Amino acid sequence: MKRILKSREATLALFIVALTALVSLRAPSFATATNLNDILNDTAVLMLAATAQFLILLTGGIDLSIPSTMALTGMLVSMLNMAVPELPIPLVVLTAMAIGLALGGANGLLVGYLKIPPIIATLGTIAIYRALVFLVSGGEWVSAHEMSELYVSIPKRNLLGVSGILWYTAVVTIAVGLFLSFSGRGRAVFALGGNRTASRLAGIKTERVDFMVFAMSGVISGLAGLLYVTRYAAAQNDTAIGYELQAVAACVIGGVSVVGGSGSMAGVVLGALFLGLLYNALTMVNLSPFYQTAIQGIAILVAIVANTVVDRRNRQKMLARRELA
């Protein structure tokens, strides 16, 4: 029990409960089932974007192109829907994931095989992908009246009383969590972030791992882009602007190390949920939305400091044990 209470995920979960209780004192409607369900649905896309970022952060890298991948995928699939409105939902979803795979794979080639630092590579592709959104659309939006009812129903279709967008998010996050925890390649991702040189000496093909995580990130980002444009029934040139910071914030708040090698899928989901609750709470208590970015930045700094302190203590304990041995 003590070990559970000391975990970052348990601490964050308790903090979320405390935040919900405190805001409810000011705004009783905050903790209602309807509002909490809306928060979950609004936060689902951020959870997917954070999951995509999580895979890259684990290797010690960062992907700044996730929002641009979401925007380009959302625009291309929405334009496809305009041309072929009767396209079945499974094919639409697979198309979005395939586009994301291509865009993420391009990042993987740059980082894994051409050895370009992730932040430099994705700074380039973030501009390229965002420019392509404008070029393919001619600067125009795809609005709700141009989308088919079948298309915009993707995130809203209920199964067992749970919306489609939550099902997609649950399946992806659980699958990624299982992959990282129980597969050899998942363990290689952690090893790469923990010590890249040692991983290479141990026989891990670092190029393949880098390519794999960027490709997976692209697939998840493509799905997130589809869910974003269908939830809000609009594909715009500025779709998902700002998700770079939010995805990183969700990961860091959830206990993911910015230098790689540590973190959990549960922590990422809780980190995204915390941000979703925070944004909604600011609205509920009539606090200006301009404070959101500042509070988000403060949350990131606090989380980084906390992560650094915990990592330092863990390293000191490991050194002490080695000396005793």
N, C-alpha and C positions, 0 to 999 in steps of 0.2 A: 504493500500500500504506500509506504514512504517513497519507494522508487517511482511509482506512478505519479504521485503528487509533485515530485521533483522534476518530472519531464516537462519540456517546453510546451508540448501540446496540451498537457493538463493545465498548466499555468495560463496559457492563452484561452483555453476553454472557460476557465473560471473568470478570467478577465472579461470575456464576452458576456457571460451571465451577469456579471456585476454592471457592465455598461448598459445592458438591456434593462436591468432593474432600476438604475439611476435615471435613465432617460424616461422610463415609464412614470416616475414620480412627477416629472414635468409635463409629459405628454402621455396620458394613459392609453391612447390608441396605438402607441408604438409597439406594444407587446401583444397586440391582437393577432389571432391566427391569420387573418386576411393580410395584414401589413407584413408579417414575417414571411408569409408565402410570396408576397410581391418582392420582398428583399431578396429571397432566395432565387427567384426567377431573374431579377435584375443583375444578380451577382454571378449567375451561372457562366456567362461568357467570360467574365474576369477570371473565374476559376480555371477555365480552359486555357486562357492566355497565360495565366500564372503557371499552369502545368507545363505548357510549352517552354516557358522560360526556365522552369525548375530543371528540366533535363539538361539545358545548356549550362546553368549555374553549377550543377553537380560536377561538371568536367573542368570547372575553373574558368569558363568563358561567359559570354553574355550575347544575347541576340536582340539587337535593337530593331530588327526588321519585322518583328511579329505583327505590330499593328498595320504595317504596309501590306504584309501578306494577307491579313484579314480583309483589308480594304480591296485589294486587287481581286482576291478570290470572290468576295461578295459581289463586286461589280460584274465580273465575268459570268458568274452563275446567274445573276439577276438578268443580264442581257440574254443569256441562253433561255431563261424562262420566258422572256418576252417573245423570243423566236419560236420556242416549242413549249407552250404553256401546259400541255397535257403530259409532260415528261414525268414518269413515276418518281415518287419521293426517294426510294432507295437509289435510283440512278442519279438524282440530283445530289444526294449526300456523297455518293462515291465520286462524282465529278468534282465536287468541292475539295474532297480529300486528295484527289489526284493532282489538282492544281496546286494545292498546298505542298504536296510531296515534291513536285517539280521545283517550286520556289525554295523550299527548305533544302532540297538536294543541291541546288546551286550554291547555297551558303556552305553546305557540307563539303563540296568540292574545293571551294576557296579556302576554307579553314583546315580541312583534313589533309588534302593532297597538295595544295599550293602553299600551305603553311603561313597563310595570312592571318594575323591576329584577329580573333573574333570581333572585337569592337571596331576594327578598321573595315573588315569585310562587310559587316552588317550596316555600318554607316554608309557604305557605298550602295548596298542593295536596298536600304530603306529609301534612298532617294530615287533609285531606278524603279522600284515597284510602285512608289507613290506617283511618279511621273507617268507610268504605264496606266494607272487608274484614269488619269486625266486624258491620256491619248486614246485609249480604247473607247472611252465614253464621249469623247469630244467635249468634255467639260460639263456634260449634262448629268442629271440625276436620274435614277430609276425610282419612280415614286410608287405609292401604294396602288393607285388606279391602273398602273401598268403591269402589276404583278398579278398572277392568277391566285384564286382563292386557295387552291391546293398548295401553292408555294408558300404563302404567308401562314398557312396552318401548321407548318413543320414544327415550330417550337411550342405550339398551343395544343397539339393533339394529346389528349389525356389517356393514360393507361393506369388503371387501378387508382384513379384519383390524383395522379401525379402528372404534371405537364411534360411534354416531349423534351423541352430544353433541359429539364432536370434529369431525365432519363439519359440523354446523350452525355451530359456532364458526369453523371454517376458512373456510367459504363467506362468512359475514358479514364477518369481518375482512379477507379478501382483497377482497371487493366494496367495502367502505368505503375501503380503501387505494387501490384503482384509481379510485374516484369522486373522492377528494380530490386525487389526483396527476394525473389525465388529463382531467378534465371542467372546463368553464368554471365551473359552479356550485361545484365543489370548490375551485377557486382563489379564488372569491369568498368562501368561508368563511375561508380564510387571510387574505385581504385585509381582511375585516371585523374580525378580531381584531388585525391589525397596526395599522390606523388606521381607525376607524369613520367619522370625518369625511371623510377623504380618499376612502374607498370610496363614500360618498354623493355626493361631488362628481364622482367618476369615473362615476357613473351606475348604481352597484349599488343595487338595491332592498333596503335593509337589512332592512325588515320581512319581506320574502319569505324572505330568507336565515335570519333568526331563526326564523320559523315552520317552515321546511324542516328545520333541524337539530333542533329540538325534536320535530317529527313523526318524523324518522328515529330519534332517541333513543328515542322511545316505542315504535316498532316493534321495535327491538332489545331494549328492556327487557321488552316483552311476551313475546318469544321466550325471553328469559332466565328469566322467571317460570315459563313452561311447563316448561322444562328443569329448573329448580330443584325444582319440586314433583314431577315425575315421577322424577327421580333419587333423591330421598329419600323418595318414595312418601308424601308428607304435605303437605297444604295447610293452613297454620296462620295464625293472626292475626298472628303475629310473623315471618312469612317474610321472609327477607333483611334482618333487622334488622342494622345495622352496615355494610351495603354502601355507604352514603354515603361513609364514610371510606375504605373499602378501594378503591373505584373511583377516588377522587381520588388516593389513594396510588399506585396502579398507574400512573396517568397521569403524575404528577409524577416518580416514580422512573424512568419511561421517557423523561423528558426533555421532557415537555409543559410549556409555559410557562403559569403560572397567570393571566397577564394576556392570554393569547391570541396567535394569530398564528404559533405555531411548535410543532412536534411531529411525530411520525410514528407510523403504525400499528404498525410493527415495534417501536418503543420501548414502546408501550402493551402489546403482547402480552408482551414481555420483562419489563416491570414487573410485570404480573400473575403471570407465571411465577415471578419472584423471590419475590413474597409467598407463593405457594403452596409453594415449596420451603422458605421460611423457617418457615412454620407447621408443616410436616411435620417439619422439622429440630428444632424446639423440642420436639416430642413424642418424636422419636427419642432425643434426648439427655436426656430426662426433666426438662426445664425446665418450670416451672409455666406453664400457659396464661395466667395473669394477666399474665405478662410480654409477651404478644403485642401487646397494645394499646400499651404503652409503647415497645416496639421499633419498632412500626409508626409511631408518632409521631416517633420519632427518625429513622427512615428518610425520612419526609416532610420534616423540617426539613433534613436533610443534603442531600437532593435539591434542595430549594428554594434553599438556599445555593449549591450547585454550579451550578444553572441560572442564578441571578442573576449569579454571577461570569462564567460563559461569555457570557451576554447582554451584560454590561457590556464585556467584552473585544471582542466582535464589534462593538458600537457604536463603541468607540474606534478599531478598525481601519478602520471605514467612514468615520469623520470624518477620520482621517489620510489615507486615500486621496483624499477630496474636497479636502483642503488641498493635497496634492501635485498634483492635477489642476488 
